[in-house]
Amino acid sequence: MKTLELNEDYQNDFDGKYGFVFDHTFLTNPMTSFCGRFSESPEKYGFEIWHTGSGCTGHGQLFLLDGKEVLMLITDGNLCHVSNETIQATVGIFDPDMNECFDHWSITR
């Protein structure tokens, strides 16, 4: 299981608050390419469509954070998974059952 790490350079709207290593690169925004210039689907980085209840969906993936299993969930402004047209999304860190949100922030393309 991948590990989430705090992004020490978290300063602007394009970076995520937490990141993970994918293909030897530390990623903080799973909606963009490694270089940050191109749109990507979070599925490229191992995220899957999660059903979050009430007909809502998001891109989710389980990670370890400080030794605990957490769910990183990415949704658009309508509580749906992101698409190629999504400009801004909300990222949340939840317990695996989505009962508690530990942190959340916005990312943009």
Secondary structure, DSSP 8 states (H G I E B T S, - for coil): --B-EE-TT--STTS-SEEEEETTEEES-TTB-TTSSSB--GGGGT-EEEEEETTEEEEEEEEEETTEEEEEEEE-TTSS---TT--EEEEEEE-TTSS-EEEEEEEE-
